[in-house]
Each structure stands twice: as C-alpha cells, then as structure tokens.
Amino acid sequence: MTLDLVDGFFLRRATLEDHPALARICLETGDAGKDASAIEDDPELLGLIYAVPYQVLEPDLAFVIDGPGGVSGYLFGAADTAAFNTRLANEWYPELRRRTADPGPDAASWRGSDRARRLVHHPDLTVPGSLAAYPSHGHIDLLPPARGKGIGRRAMAFLEGRLAAAGSPGLHLQVNPRNGDAIRFYGAIGYGVLRSPDLPAGHVYVAKRLRTTDEDSPFHLPPKR
Ligand SMILES: CC(C)(COP(=O)(O)OP(=O)(O)OC[C@H]1O[C@@H](n2cnc3c(N)ncnc32)[C@H](O)[C@@H]1OP(=O)(O)O)[C@@H](O)C(=O)NCCC(=O)NCCS
C-alpha cells in the first residue's frame, strides 16, 4: 500500500526496518517540533517513547512518509487510546525501564535525556474523561524537506479516514504549548483546542470528530436525533 503525495514523497506502512528512521525523526523534531539532538544525550530514547511503540503495537495505523531523501516523516494512530496505553504499560515500558535509569524527581537536576528517562519510569497513561468523545489519538512529525507542501494535511486526512472506517468517532493529539506552528497547523485542518480542568497542564489538546462508517464498531455511537 502506498499513497503518492507530492514532489516524490509517498506514504507507506512503517516496518521493523524503519525503527532507526523513526527514532531519528523523533529526535530531530523532539524539542517542540524542532531538533532536539543538542539536548538529548540518548539519541534513541524519545523515539522509543513516542514513535517505535506505535509500529510495534498498532502496525495497521503506523506509516512513514518516504521520499527523495529517504524516510522523512511518520504518521501514527491508536484507535483506542485507553487500550493502547494499557498495552504500553504492560508490554512496552517494563522492557524500556530495564535499559533506562530513573534520574529521580528533582527536575532541577535533570540533564540531557533525564526528562525522558523520568517519563519512562513514571509515564502518565491515564485517559482524561473529557477525551471520551475522541477515543483515538494520532501523532505526526515531518522533517523540514517534507514540510509546507500539504503533506501534513493529506496525511492527517488519510489517518482520519482509517480511524473513521474502524468506527472511531473522534481523535485527539497532544501538542507542546511551545509548538505554535503545530497548533496553527491543526487549526487550519479543522481541529479545535480542548479546554477542561481534567486535562493535564503542560500540553495543548486538539481534537476532531469523525464521521463513523462502521456501525458494528465498539466505538460506534448512534446518530443524534
Ligand atoms: C506540523 C506539521 C505536521 C505540518 O505539516 P505540513 O505538511 O508542514 O503542513 P501542510 O503543508 O499540510 O499545511 C496544512 C495547512 O496548515 C497550515 N499551516 C501549516 N503550518 C502552519 C504554521 N506554522 N502556521 C500557520 N499555518 C500553518 C498551512 O498553511 C496549510 O493551510 P492551507 O492548506 O489552508 O493553506 C509539520 O510541519 C511538522 O511535522 N512539523 C515539525 C514537527 C511537529 O511540530 N509535529 C507536530 C507535533 S504535535
């Protein structure tokens, strides 16, 4: 399966062989959308938290944007965020903790990848009640050569279509509040910012309702009268 995009870029399913590229892209977009290479002393860890597990745990919704310079972006979805987080807790983080020392709770003493290391030992995997209408979530990062060409818009529409076909009524994404470019991007493609006291501070949540097509889906909601 491939989806031709623009200027030789195309979207395809991510594979096991893409793991190094997923980790590299995650690092190079890991500082609120900008390159985090100069910050992180563990170049793989951000990818092992935010990118690689999607290919392993939800491969049907894990894609890369490939192109003239090689893999230049990724697009991930999790249809059921609560179920995905349970699998992260049971199947992913235990192994990751074995390779990662906990730097302790004192954020003032954290250096390099310590913020990420702390997260590995204390992940927040609860799903706030205010996200109930948006049970799926997504994740997209493109390297600079792939940006500003409409690829983000096309890729998100593709993911939305896959999730809607699976019966999801809506999806959300977490955005770093310092990433104004991404917040404006999501606004331009129809996402609204969610505001609720149960949403963790430190993130902006953007969300969109989907037109569900699968009436047998566990997510399917009866149409409003
Ligand atoms: C954010 C990102 C996914 C957007 O993808 P993109 O391919 O560059 O965006 P597109 O070219 O598809 O733009 C789609 C729309 O968003 C708008 N948009 C994109 N970036 C914007 C910005 N910085 N400010 C205002 N509008 C913006 C475009 O103008 C376009 O609107 P239009 O179609 O009405 O003209 C991509 O730039 C990226 O990966 N950035 C770095 C990593 C990152 O921040 N990821 C998101 C983490 S939550």
Ligand as a Chemical Component Dictionary entry (heavy atoms), coordinates in Angstrom:
data_LIG
# 
_chem_comp.id                   LIG 
_chem_comp.type                 NON-POLYMER 
_chem_comp.pdbx_formal_charge   0 
_chem_comp.three_letter_code    LIG 
# 
loop_
_chem_comp_atom.comp_id 
_chem_comp_atom.atom_id 
_chem_comp_atom.alt_atom_id 
_chem_comp_atom.type_symbol 
_chem_comp_atom.charge 
_chem_comp_atom.model_Cartn_x 
_chem_comp_atom.model_Cartn_y 
_chem_comp_atom.model_Cartn_z 
_chem_comp_atom.pdbx_ordinal 
LIG C1  C1  C 0 3.203  20.396 11.853 1  
LIG C2  C2  C 0 3.379  19.609 10.555 2  
LIG C3  C3  C 0 2.912  18.167 10.761 3  
LIG C4  C4  C 0 2.508  20.260 9.475  4  
LIG O1  O1  O 0 2.638  19.547 8.289  5  
LIG P1  P1  P 0 2.925  20.336 6.911  6  
LIG O2  O2  O 0 2.976  19.342 5.823  7  
LIG O3  O3  O 0 4.108  21.202 7.112  8  
LIG O4  O4  O 0 1.600  21.231 6.782  9  
LIG P2  P2  P 0 0.739  21.450 5.434  10 
LIG O5  O5  O 0 1.667  21.954 4.369  11 
LIG O6  O6  O 0 -0.032 20.218 5.133  12 
LIG O7  O7  O 0 -0.230 22.593 5.894  13 
LIG C5  C5  C 0 -1.638 22.366 6.056  14 
LIG C6  C6  C 0 -2.286 23.656 6.460  15 
LIG O8  O8  O 0 -1.759 24.075 7.725  16 
LIG C7  C7  C 0 -1.275 25.397 7.611  17 
LIG N1  N1  N 0 -0.061 25.522 8.394  18 
LIG C8  C8  C 0 0.967  24.658 8.462  19 
LIG N2  N2  N 0 1.935  25.138 9.271  20 
LIG C9  C9  C 0 1.486  26.355 9.692  21 
LIG C10 C10 C 0 2.029  27.378 10.520 22 
LIG N3  N3  N 0 3.223  27.242 11.059 23 
LIG N4  N4  N 0 1.308  28.494 10.733 24 
LIG C11 C11 C 0 0.088  28.654 10.175 25 
LIG N5  N5  N 0 -0.491 27.717 9.361  26 
LIG C12 C12 C 0 0.207  26.595 9.133  27 
LIG C13 C13 C 0 -0.925 25.596 6.164  28 
LIG O9  O9  O 0 -0.966 26.946 5.792  29 
LIG C14 C14 C 0 -1.988 24.779 5.482  30 
LIG O10 O10 O 0 -3.176 25.526 5.373  31 
LIG P3  P3  P 0 -3.905 25.667 3.949  32 
LIG O11 O11 O 0 -3.979 24.248 3.398  33 
LIG O12 O12 O 0 -5.236 26.223 4.309  34 
LIG O13 O13 O 0 -3.029 26.538 3.144  35 
LIG C15 C15 C 0 4.861  19.624 10.078 36 
LIG O14 O14 O 0 5.222  20.928 9.722  37 
LIG C16 C16 C 0 5.820  19.074 11.098 38 
LIG O15 O15 O 0 5.973  17.872 11.209 39 
LIG N6  N6  N 0 6.495  19.956 11.873 40 
LIG C17 C17 C 0 7.537  19.571 12.815 41 
LIG C18 C18 C 0 7.103  18.534 13.836 42 
LIG C19 C19 C 0 5.838  18.907 14.550 43 
LIG O16 O16 O 0 5.680  20.015 15.041 44 
LIG N7  N7  N 0 4.909  17.922 14.619 45 
LIG C20 C20 C 0 3.650  18.086 15.307 46 
LIG C21 C21 C 0 3.807  17.655 16.703 47 
LIG S1  S1  S 0 2.256  17.728 17.582 48 
# 
loop_
_chem_comp_bond.comp_id 
_chem_comp_bond.atom_id_1 
_chem_comp_bond.atom_id_2 
_chem_comp_bond.value_order 
_chem_comp_bond.pdbx_ordinal 
LIG C1  C2  SING 1  
LIG C2  C3  SING 2  
LIG C2  C4  SING 3  
LIG C2  C15 SING 4  
LIG C4  O1  SING 5  
LIG O1  P1  SING 6  
LIG P1  O2  DOUB 7  
LIG P1  O3  SING 8  
LIG P1  O4  SING 9  
LIG O4  P2  SING 10 
LIG P2  O5  DOUB 11 
LIG P2  O6  SING 12 
LIG P2  O7  SING 13 
LIG O7  C5  SING 14 
LIG C5  C6  SING 15 
LIG C6  O8  SING 16 
LIG C6  C14 SING 17 
LIG O8  C7  SING 18 
LIG C7  N1  SING 19 
LIG C7  C13 SING 20 
LIG N1  C8  SING 21 
LIG N1  C12 SING 22 
LIG C8  N2  DOUB 23 
LIG N2  C9  SING 24 
LIG C9  C10 SING 25 
LIG C9  C12 DOUB 26 
LIG C10 N3  SING 27 
LIG C10 N4  DOUB 28 
LIG N4  C11 SING 29 
LIG C11 N5  DOUB 30 
LIG N5  C12 SING 31 
LIG C13 O9  SING 32 
LIG C13 C14 SING 33 
LIG C14 O10 SING 34 
LIG O10 P3  SING 35 
LIG P3  O11 DOUB 36 
LIG P3  O12 SING 37 
LIG P3  O13 SING 38 
LIG C15 O14 SING 39 
LIG C15 C16 SING 40 
LIG C16 O15 DOUB 41 
LIG C16 N6  SING 42 
LIG N6  C17 SING 43 
LIG C17 C18 SING 44 
LIG C18 C19 SING 45 
LIG C19 O16 DOUB 46 
LIG C19 N7  SING 47 
LIG N7  C20 SING 48 
LIG C20 C21 SING 49 
LIG C21 S1  SING 50 
# 
